[in-house]
Amino acid sequence: MQFDDDADLDTSEVRDVRNSRVPGGRATVGGGIIGLVALILGVLFGVGPDQLGLSSGGDEPAASSSSAAQVNQSCKKGSDANTRQDCRIVAVVNSVQDYWRSEYPRRGGTYGSAATVMFSRQVGTACGSASSAVGPFYCPGDRQVYLDLGFFDELRTKFGSTGGPFAQAYVVAHEYGHHIQNLMGTLSRAQDGRTGANSNAVRVELQADCYAGVWARHATTTPDEKTGRLLLTRLTDEDIRDGLDAAAAVGDDRIQERFQGRVTPENWTHGSAAQRQQWFYEGYRSGDMARCNTFR
């Protein structure tokens, strides 16, 4: 995975509130055992905490900005994205949104941008207060993606993914898949309270995986809307394998087997390892969001 060294990064699409204070915030899910239970219940890679019954009960103010906003000072060029993880996330966010800004209007919609918020430990959102234990998530209430970069270490150490830069890109693109669903009005289908292999909750997550694959297919041919030059210049077969491996690592069956010692499909909220790989690859193979109808 390679970015154009001389390409400009747009840090306005990312808010860096790492090590910032959370005004009035209470962590929705704690670390340790409680955090693992939350993951088993399917919070990982999902939508905001309130969508999954884990909200603190009311709207919380967003985390305040501080001098920790490192990306604004450090992430200027594609060369920074090739050497720094946080700058890589900025570049991926730019690439994903460049693609959807061009593609979504072709489908008859109006694309509204969504910021990614980098936080550490806990954060306040329009969906409630959340801790890092819930994993990356999208909050439809404020149309923002929330990400603690420490999750990428856990993706390898706790969930057994091979990791790699594109595994990280897959996670970000999946969350922006939820944003597309929110714009289309399909995200709400996951909120009927049902779980299981054929539930709407699972279908919503698999569709987000598929949308991530669609972006990946077009990532190296999508120019920056401001400069007209390509930001992401190379994706290899190994990168795609890393993405597929990450998708499998966060399958409900893999998580349940790893953390509770048995697989209970009736509790699935995100889909099996095989399903997640299948739908990511369908998006990547076809490059067509119309092929991402997981509700049929």
Sequence and secondary structure as in RCSB ss.txt:
>XXXX:A:sequence
MQFDDDADLDTSEVRDVRNSRVPGGRATVGGGIIGLVALILGVLFGVGPDQLGLSSGGDEPAASSSSAAQVNQSC
KKGSDANTRQDCRIVAVVNSVQDYWRSEYPRRGGTYGSAATVMFSRQVGTACGSASSAVGPFYCPGDRQVYLDLG
FFDELRTKFGSTGGPFAQAYVVAHEYGHHIQNLMGTLSRAQDGRTGANSNAVRVELQADCYAGVWARHATTTPDE
KTGRLLLTRLTDEDIRDGLDAAAAVGDDRIQERFQGRVTPENWTHGSAAQRQQWFYEGYRSGDMARCNTFR
>XXXX:A:secstr
 EE TT B  GGGEEE TT   TT   SS SHHHHHHHHHTT TTEE GGGGT   SS        TT HHHHH 
 BHHHHTT HHHHHHHHHHHHHHHHHHHGGGGT      EEEE SSEEEETTEEEEGGG SEEETTTTEEEE TT
HHHHHHHTT     HHHHHHHHHHHHHHHHHHHHT GGGGGSS  STTSHHHHHHHHHHHHHHHHHHHGGG B T
TT SBSEEE  HHHHHHHHHHHHHT HHHHHHHHHSS  GGG SS  HHHHHHHHHHHHHH  GGG  TT 
